[in-house]
Amino acid sequence: MAGGITKLTIGQINERWAEKVRKAYMEMNEVPDMEEMIRFLKEPQYSISFRYALCRFLREKYRVQDPDDIESYIQLMLKLAGERGMAGQFEGKHLRKYLLGKQENVSRQTLMKMALAFDMDCSVVCELLEAMNEVPYNFRDPYECISYFCQSTEESNYWTVYQQMKEEWEALDDDPGDVPDDENWISSWMEENILELSYEEDLTVRRRKMMDYLKEHRSELHGYRRSAYEELGELLDELTELTGAEDDTALTIRLWDPIWVQYYTKKADRTGVNRSDFVPWKDLLDLPRTIYEKPLWRARLVKLRRKAVPVEKRDILFLNCMRWALSRENEGGIDAMNEFIYETNGLLDQCGLSVIYPPNPYDRMILLAICSGSPIDVLSDLFTAATDEEALEKRL
């Protein structure tokens, strides 16, 4: 199993999600019905909203007097933050957006701050990360290691403790030493050791051991053997060869043309030069937004080549799905899905990115396509079925 997969991740995937994906696919016809597939991707039982998970936590832990009054939640959250030394860390207008579901794209950093402000333990944080379509703690991120340590015991779960440990970490010199050239360095190993340190009864001794441990493994926390941009470049080179594309523009068209209805546009860039592009119809799709946002289209690929935007999991996941489809003959089914998960998680781990996580509709869509044995055909049928044909006819 890939190095970035921790026990927390394995537990959630195995116990709650992998079997759901398998069962859903096996219940579909031999040639999956696309309408059924769309319903599966939108099915609420496979994910809960961040809003729902946050409100439920506050109700259960703090017995909110009026659970239907958003303002009562906001006042409670601001009061708790103030009592725990975090006054000013949150604004009522932002909390209101979270509680009303108007802002679901909460950052991991914001969630870790919420955990300290509202006294969340690790299990609650994992549930909220799941609602954000994110995997649990990243044990290659020193700040999430410190967060996990703080949230593992009630005595350490305070903003002041986190800040002191964070400042001590940041006070170290810039040179972490050599990053180990070992692909099999396992994050779960650090997870177990940090949890073991949290059992130390004396808080001062516990914190000192934790900081010594982080310093000892500073080179592993500092970086990865390969960068995400290098991995992306190799995938693009291989796909360019497989498709016979002459450049990135041709490559993106050849990858997306069989899948997503496109239109032609010509507009001036920042230099005033008119440039042609093909882009997909996003607003015509009856699919969860997370499936069609940030497609690896020419404009995004240009930015990735320039390292102007970070590589994301969906970039690697899509490209490896295309490589899988174009470079081998597959029978599909559960064995193929398991092999794809193992292979792709290895790439994602090399990039320092989250592993495949079925609660995320995008990840689930790719896994279903791999299960079919004909990923490109299934993705094409899915996007065609989800497109508003009447609206499309009026535009074309």
C-alpha positions as CSV (number, residue, x, y, z in Angstrom):
1,M,0.0,0.0,0.0
2,A,1.2,3.5,-0.8
3,G,3.1,5.4,1.9
4,G,0.7,8.2,2.3
5,I,-2.2,6.0,3.5
6,T,-2.7,6.1,7.2
7,K,-4.8,3.8,9.5
8,L,-7.4,6.6,9.7
9,T,-7.7,6.6,5.9
10,I,-7.7,2.9,5.5
11,G,-10.4,2.6,8.2
12,Q,-12.7,5.1,6.6
13,I,-12.3,3.7,3.1
14,N,-12.5,0.0,3.9
15,E,-15.3,0.3,6.5
16,R,-17.5,2.9,4.9
17,W,-16.8,3.5,1.3
18,A,-15.0,0.8,-0.8
19,E,-17.8,-1.7,-0.3
20,K,-20.4,0.9,-1.2
21,V,-18.7,1.6,-4.5
22,R,-18.3,-2.1,-5.2
23,K,-21.9,-2.9,-4.4
24,A,-23.2,0.1,-6.4
25,Y,-21.3,-1.0,-9.4
26,M,-22.3,-4.7,-9.1
27,E,-25.9,-3.7,-8.9
28,M,-25.7,-1.8,-12.2
29,N,-26.2,-3.6,-15.5
30,E,-23.3,-5.1,-17.4
31,V,-23.4,-1.9,-19.4
32,P,-24.1,0.7,-16.7
33,D,-27.1,2.9,-17.1
34,M,-25.9,6.5,-17.2
35,E,-28.9,7.9,-15.4
36,E,-28.3,5.4,-12.6
37,M,-24.7,6.4,-12.6
38,I,-25.5,10.1,-12.2
39,R,-27.9,9.3,-9.4
40,F,-25.1,7.3,-7.7
41,L,-22.7,10.2,-8.0
42,K,-25.3,12.6,-6.6
43,E,-26.6,10.2,-3.9
44,P,-26.5,12.0,-0.5
45,Q,-25.9,8.8,1.5
46,Y,-22.4,8.7,0.1
47,S,-21.4,12.1,1.6
48,I,-22.7,14.6,4.1
49,S,-22.3,18.3,3.9
50,F,-19.8,20.3,5.9
51,R,-22.7,22.4,7.2
52,Y,-24.6,19.4,8.5
53,A,-21.6,17.8,10.1
54,L,-20.6,21.1,11.9
55,C,-24.1,21.8,13.1
56,R,-24.5,18.2,14.4
57,F,-21.2,18.4,16.3
58,L,-22.2,21.7,18.0
59,R,-25.7,20.4,18.9
60,E,-24.4,17.2,20.4
61,K,-21.5,18.7,22.3
62,Y,-22.9,22.0,23.4
63,R,-26.7,21.4,23.4
64,V,-27.6,24.4,21.3
65,Q,-30.8,25.8,22.7
66,D,-32.5,26.5,19.4
67,P,-31.0,24.1,16.8
68,D,-33.0,25.8,14.0
69,D,-31.6,29.3,14.7
70,I,-28.3,29.9,12.8
71,E,-27.5,33.0,14.9
72,S,-27.5,30.9,18.1
73,Y,-24.8,28.7,16.5
74,I,-22.7,31.8,15.5
75,Q,-22.9,33.3,19.0
76,L,-21.9,30.0,20.6
77,M,-18.9,29.6,18.2
78,L,-17.7,33.2,18.8
79,K,-18.1,32.7,22.6
80,L,-16.1,29.4,22.5
81,A,-13.4,30.9,20.4
82,G,-13.0,33.8,22.9
83,E,-12.9,31.5,25.9
84,R,-10.2,29.4,24.3
85,G,-7.9,32.4,23.5
86,M,-8.9,32.7,19.8
87,A,-11.0,35.8,19.8
88,G,-10.7,37.5,16.4
89,Q,-9.7,34.3,14.6
90,F,-13.2,33.9,13.1
91,E,-15.7,36.4,11.8
92,G,-19.4,36.0,12.1
93,K,-20.0,36.5,8.4
94,H,-17.7,33.6,7.5
95,L,-19.3,31.3,10.1
96,R,-22.7,32.2,8.8
97,K,-21.7,31.1,5.3
98,Y,-20.4,27.8,6.6
99,L,-23.6,27.2,8.6
100,L,-25.9,28.1,5.7
101,G,-24.0,25.9,3.3
102,K,-23.0,28.9,1.2
103,Q,-19.3,28.1,1.4
104,E,-18.4,24.4,1.3
105,N,-14.8,24.9,0.2
106,V,-13.4,25.2,3.7
107,S,-9.6,24.9,3.8
108,R,-7.9,22.3,5.9
109,Q,-6.1,25.0,7.8
110,T,-9.4,26.7,8.7
111,L,-10.8,23.4,9.9
112,M,-7.7,22.8,12.1
113,K,-8.3,26.2,13.7
114,M,-11.9,25.3,14.3
115,A,-10.9,22.1,16.0
116,L,-8.9,24.1,18.5
117,A,-11.5,26.8,18.9
118,F,-14.5,24.5,19.5
119,D,-12.6,21.6,21.3
120,M,-13.0,18.9,18.6
121,D,-11.3,15.6,19.0
122,C,-9.6,13.7,16.1
123,S,-12.7,11.7,15.2
124,V,-14.8,14.9,14.7
125,V,-12.0,16.4,12.6
126,C,-11.9,13.3,10.4
127,E,-15.7,13.5,9.9
128,L,-15.5,17.1,8.8
129,L,-12.6,16.4,6.5
130,E,-14.7,13.6,5.0
131,A,-17.5,16.1,4.5
132,M,-15.0,18.3,2.6
133,N,-14.1,15.3,0.4
134,E,-10.7,15.3,2.0
135,V,-8.7,12.4,3.5
136,P,-7.8,12.5,7.3
137,Y,-4.7,14.0,8.7
138,N,-1.6,14.4,6.4
139,F,1.3,13.1,8.5
140,R,3.8,14.6,6.1
141,D,2.6,18.1,7.0
142,P,4.3,19.2,10.3
143,Y,1.4,21.5,11.1
144,E,-1.2,18.8,10.8
145,C,1.1,16.5,12.9
146,I,1.0,19.2,15.6
147,S,-2.8,19.5,15.2
148,Y,-3.2,15.8,15.5
149,F,-1.0,15.7,18.6
150,C,-3.1,18.5,20.2
151,Q,-6.4,17.0,19.4
152,S,-5.4,13.6,20.6
153,T,-5.7,14.6,24.3
154,E,-8.0,17.1,26.0
155,E,-5.1,18.7,28.0
156,S,-3.2,19.6,24.8
157,N,-6.2,20.7,22.7
158,Y,-5.7,24.4,23.0
159,W,-4.7,27.3,20.7
160,T,-1.8,28.3,23.0
161,V,-0.3,24.8,23.0
162,Y,-0.5,24.6,19.2
163,Q,0.9,28.1,18.7
164,Q,3.9,27.5,21.0
165,M,4.7,24.2,19.2
166,K,4.2,25.8,15.8
167,E,6.5,28.7,16.7
168,E,9.2,26.3,17.9
169,W,9.0,24.4,14.7
170,E,9.3,27.5,12.6
171,A,12.2,28.8,14.6
172,L,14.4,26.0,13.2
173,D,16.9,26.9,10.5
174,D,15.9,26.5,6.9
175,D,18.1,23.5,6.1
176,P,16.3,20.3,7.0
177,G,19.1,18.0,5.8
178,D,18.8,15.5,3.0
179,V,15.4,14.3,2.1
180,P,15.5,10.5,2.2
181,D,15.4,8.8,-1.2
182,D,13.0,6.2,0.0
183,E,9.6,5.7,-1.7
184,N,8.4,3.4,1.1
185,W,8.6,5.9,3.9
186,I,5.2,5.4,5.5
187,S,3.1,8.2,7.0
188,S,1.2,5.6,9.1
189,W,4.4,5.0,11.0
190,M,4.5,8.6,12.1
191,E,0.8,8.5,12.9
192,E,1.3,5.6,15.3
193,N,4.3,7.2,17.0
194,I,2.6,10.6,17.5
195,L,-0.4,8.8,19.0
196,E,1.9,6.8,21.4
197,L,3.5,10.1,22.5
198,S,0.1,11.5,23.4
199,Y,-0.2,8.8,26.1
200,E,2.5,10.5,28.2
201,E,0.8,11.7,31.4
202,D,3.0,14.8,32.0
203,L,1.9,17.5,29.5
204,T,5.4,19.3,29.5
205,V,7.2,16.0,28.9
206,R,4.7,15.0,26.3
207,R,5.2,18.2,24.3
208,R,9.0,18.1,24.6
209,K,9.0,14.5,23.3
210,M,6.7,15.5,20.4
211,M,8.9,18.4,19.3
212,D,12.0,16.3,19.6
213,Y,10.3,13.6,17.5
214,L,9.4,16.2,14.8
215,K,12.9,17.6,14.7
216,E,14.4,14.1,14.4
217,H,12.2,13.4,11.4
218,R,12.5,16.9,9.9
219,S,13.9,15.8,6.6
220,E,10.9,13.4,6.0
221,L,8.5,16.2,6.8
222,H,10.3,18.7,4.7
223,G,9.5,17.3,1.3
224,Y,9.1,14.3,-1.0
225,R,11.4,12.4,-3.2
226,R,9.6,13.7,-6.4
227,S,7.7,16.8,-7.0
228,A,4.1,16.8,-8.3
229,Y,5.2,18.8,-11.3
230,E,7.7,16.1,-12.3
231,E,5.1,13.4,-12.0
232,L,2.6,15.4,-14.0
233,G,5.3,16.0,-16.7
234,E,6.0,12.3,-17.1
235,L,2.3,11.5,-17.3
236,L,1.8,14.2,-20.0
237,D,4.8,13.0,-22.0
238,E,3.5,9.4,-22.0
239,L,0.0,10.5,-23.0
240,T,1.5,12.8,-25.7
241,E,3.2,9.7,-27.2
242,L,0.1,7.5,-26.8
243,T,-2.2,10.0,-28.6
244,G,0.4,11.3,-31.1
245,A,-0.4,14.8,-30.1
246,E,2.0,17.5,-31.3
247,D,1.6,19.9,-28.4
248,D,-0.4,20.4,-25.1
249,T,-3.3,22.0,-26.9
250,A,-3.7,19.1,-29.2
251,L,-3.3,16.7,-26.2
252,T,-6.1,18.3,-24.2
253,I,-8.4,18.3,-27.2
254,R,-7.7,14.6,-27.9
255,L,-8.2,13.6,-24.2
256,W,-11.5,15.6,-23.8
257,D,-13.0,15.5,-27.2
258,P,-14.5,11.9,-26.7
259,I,-15.8,12.9,-23.3
260,W,-17.1,16.4,-23.0
261,V,-19.0,18.6,-25.5
262,Q,-16.8,21.5,-26.4
263,Y,-17.1,24.9,-28.2
264,Y,-14.6,27.0,-30.0
265,T,-13.6,30.4,-28.7
266,K,-11.1,33.0,-29.9
267,K,-10.1,35.9,-27.6
268,A,-7.2,38.1,-26.8
269,D,-4.8,37.1,-24.0
270,R,-3.0,39.6,-21.7
271,T,-0.6,40.5,-24.5
272,G,-3.5,41.4,-26.8
273,V,-2.8,38.5,-29.2
274,N,-5.9,36.5,-30.3
275,R,-5.6,32.9,-29.3
276,S,-7.9,30.0,-30.1
277,D,-9.1,27.5,-27.6
278,F,-11.7,24.7,-27.2
279,V,-13.5,24.7,-23.8
280,P,-16.3,22.5,-22.4
281,W,-19.8,23.6,-21.6
282,K,-19.8,23.5,-17.8
283,D,-23.2,25.1,-17.0
284,L,-25.1,22.5,-19.0
285,L,-24.1,19.5,-16.8
286,D,-26.4,17.9,-14.3
287,L,-23.6,16.6,-12.1
288,P,-22.1,17.5,-8.7
289,R,-19.9,20.6,-9.1
290,T,-16.8,18.9,-7.8
291,I,-16.9,16.6,-10.9
292,Y,-16.6,19.4,-13.5
293,E,-14.7,22.1,-11.8
294,K,-11.0,22.8,-12.7
295,P,-10.9,20.5,-15.8
296,L,-7.4,19.8,-17.0
297,W,-8.0,22.0,-20.1
298,R,-5.4,23.9,-22.1
299,A,-5.5,27.0,-20.0
300,R,-5.0,25.1,-16.8
301,L,-2.3,23.0,-18.3
302,V,-0.4,26.1,-19.4
303,K,-0.4,27.3,-15.8
304,L,0.7,24.0,-14.5
305,R,3.6,23.9,-16.9
306,R,4.7,27.3,-15.7
307,K,4.2,26.1,-12.1
308,A,1.8,29.0,-11.6
309,V,-0.8,26.9,-9.9
310,P,-0.4,23.8,-7.7
311,V,-0.9,20.3,-9.0
312,E,-4.1,18.8,-7.6
313,K,-5.2,15.3,-7.0
314,R,-7.8,15.4,-9.8
315,D,-5.0,16.3,-12.3
316,I,-3.1,13.1,-11.5
317,L,-6.2,11.0,-11.2
318,F,-7.6,12.0,-14.6
319,L,-4.2,11.6,-16.4
320,N,-3.6,8.2,-14.9
321,C,-7.1,7.1,-15.8
322,M,-6.5,8.2,-19.4
323,R,-3.1,6.4,-19.5
324,W,-4.8,3.3,-18.0
325,A,-7.4,3.4,-20.7
326,L,-5.0,4.1,-23.6
327,S,-2.1,1.8,-22.7
328,R,-3.7,-1.5,-21.8
329,E,-6.6,-3.8,-22.4
330,N,-8.7,-4.2,-19.3
331,E,-11.5,-6.5,-18.4
332,G,-12.7,-4.1,-15.7
333,G,-14.5,-5.2,-12.5
334,I,-13.4,-5.0,-8.9
335,D,-9.9,-6.4,-9.4
336,A,-9.2,-3.7,-12.0
337,M,-10.4,-1.0,-9.6
338,N,-8.2,-2.3,-6.8
339,E,-5.2,-2.4,-9.1
340,F,-5.9,1.1,-10.3
341,I,-6.3,2.4,-6.7
342,Y,-3.0,0.9,-5.7
343,E,-1.1,2.2,-8.7
344,T,-2.6,5.7,-8.6
345,N,-2.2,6.1,-4.8
346,G,1.5,5.4,-5.4
347,L,1.7,8.3,-7.8
348,L,-0.3,10.6,-5.5
349,D,1.9,9.7,-2.6
350,Q,5.0,10.6,-4.6
351,C,3.4,14.0,-5.3
352,G,2.5,14.6,-1.7
353,L,-1.3,14.6,-2.5
354,S,-4.2,13.0,-0.9
355,V,-5.0,9.4,-1.9
356,I,-8.1,8.3,-3.8
357,Y,-11.1,8.8,-1.5
358,P,-14.5,7.4,-2.6
359,P,-16.6,10.0,-0.6
360,N,-15.4,12.5,-3.2
361,P,-17.8,12.3,-6.2
362,Y,-14.9,12.9,-8.7
363,D,-12.9,10.0,-7.3
364,R,-16.0,7.8,-7.3
365,M,-16.7,8.6,-10.9
366,I,-13.2,7.6,-12.0
367,L,-13.4,4.3,-10.0
368,L,-16.7,3.4,-11.7
369,A,-15.2,4.2,-15.1
370,I,-12.2,1.9,-14.3
371,C,-14.6,-0.8,-13.1
372,S,-16.3,-0.8,-16.5
373,G,-13.2,-1.8,-18.4
374,S,-13.9,1.0,-20.9
375,P,-13.2,4.2,-18.9
376,I,-13.3,6.7,-21.8
377,D,-16.6,5.3,-23.2
378,V,-18.2,5.3,-19.8
379,L,-17.1,8.9,-19.1
380,S,-18.3,10.0,-22.5
381,D,-21.7,8.3,-21.9
382,L,-21.9,9.9,-18.5
383,F,-21.2,13.5,-19.6
384,T,-23.5,13.1,-22.6
385,A,-26.3,11.9,-20.4
386,A,-25.7,14.7,-17.9
387,T,-25.8,17.4,-20.6
388,D,-28.9,19.5,-21.2
389,E,-29.5,18.7,-24.8
390,E,-32.1,21.3,-25.5
391,A,-30.0,24.1,-24.0
392,L,-27.0,22.7,-26.0
393,E,-28.9,22.8,-29.3
394,K,-29.8,26.4,-28.8
395,R,-26.1,27.3,-28.3
396,L,-24.6,25.3,-31.1
